[in-house]
Amino acid sequence: MAVKIRLTRLGDKKSPFYRMVVADSRCARNGKYIENLGTYNPLKQPFELKLNKERVEYWLSVGATPTETARELLVKDGILKAKEYVAPRPKKMPPTPKAKAEEDASAENAEAPASE
């Protein structure tokens, strides 16, 4: 069973309020969960985050993986360390059809024996 630490949405329309829960990854976002770890209110300035740190650390120790949003909140609360940023490698673009045709033609000319 893949266990995730994620947010479930509560609150009215245009006034979100979230619970941080531990749930099976196959369950719906607002579906059944294993344990409630705390709450997150993004509308307050600064945002309000209340977590049971002992239980969060327990679930992380037994292999629960946080979602991206949950990970960011855990980093802001000081439970997890932020990952180092690694810049992506630039993609090597495939040759254009015209350049490939020229390359193939030059390869054929080089292979052709000189006939005299």
C-alpha positions in Angstrom: 0.0 0.0 0.0 1.5 3.4 -1.1 0.9 5.9 1.7 1.0 9.6 1.0 0.9 12.7 3.2 -1.4 15.1 1.4 -4.0 17.8 1.7 -7.7 17.4 1.7 -9.8 20.5 0.9 -12.5 21.8 3.2 -14.2 25.1 3.4 -16.7 26.9 1.2 -16.4 28.1 -2.3 -13.5 30.6 -2.7 -12.5 30.1 1.0 -10.3 27.0 1.1 -9.2 25.3 4.3 -7.1 22.2 4.2 -6.4 19.2 6.5 -3.0 17.5 6.2 -3.7 13.8 6.3 -2.1 10.4 5.7 -4.0 8.4 3.1 -3.6 5.5 0.7 -2.6 7.0 -2.6 -5.4 5.1 -4.4 -8.2 6.9 -2.4 -9.9 10.1 -3.6 -8.6 13.5 -2.6 -11.4 14.1 -0.1 -12.0 10.4 0.6 -11.0 8.0 3.3 -7.8 8.7 5.2 -5.7 6.9 7.8 -4.9 9.8 10.2 -5.4 13.6 10.4 -2.0 15.3 11.0 -3.1 19.0 11.2 -4.6 21.9 9.4 -3.5 24.6 6.9 -5.3 27.9 6.3 -3.9 29.8 3.4 -6.2 32.8 3.7 -4.7 34.1 7.0 -1.8 36.5 6.7 0.7 35.0 7.4 -0.7 31.5 6.6 -1.7 29.3 9.5 -0.2 25.8 9.7 -0.9 23.6 12.8 0.7 20.2 12.7 1.3 17.3 15.1 5.0 17.1 14.4 5.5 13.8 16.3 3.0 12.0 14.1 4.4 13.6 10.9 7.9 12.5 11.8 6.5 9.0 12.6 4.8 8.7 9.2 7.8 9.9 7.3 10.0 7.4 9.2 7.8 4.5 8.1 7.9 5.5 4.5 5.0 7.8 3.8 5.8 10.2 0.9 4.5 13.8 1.0 3.0 15.3 -2.1 4.8 18.4 -3.6 2.5 20.9 -1.8 2.7 18.9 1.5 6.5 18.8 1.2 6.6 22.6 0.8 4.5 23.1 3.9 6.7 20.7 5.9 9.8 22.5 4.7 8.3 25.9 5.8 7.4 24.4 9.2 11.0 23.1 9.6 10.1 19.3 9.7 11.9 18.6 6.4 14.9 20.1 4.7 14.5 21.7 1.3 16.0 19.8 -1.7 18.8 21.5 -3.5 17.9 22.9 -6.8 19.6 21.2 -9.7 19.2 22.9 -13.1 17.9 20.7 -15.8 20.2 19.7 -18.6 19.5 21.3 -21.9 17.8 19.0 -24.4 19.7 17.9 -27.5 17.6 18.8 -30.4 17.2 16.3 -33.2 18.6 17.4 -36.6 16.3 19.1 -39.0 15.2 17.0 -42.0 17.2 19.2 -44.4 20.4 18.9 -42.3 19.9 15.2 -42.0 19.5 14.8 -45.8 22.7 16.8 -46.4 24.5 14.7 -43.8 23.4 11.5 -45.4 24.4 12.7 -48.9 27.9 13.7 -47.7 28.3 10.2 -46.0 27.3 8.5 -49.3 29.8 10.6 -51.3 32.6 9.7 -48.9 31.8 6.0 -49.1 31.5 5.8 -52.9 34.8 4.5 -54.4 36.5 6.6 -57.0 35.8 5.0 -60.4 38.3 5.7 -63.1 
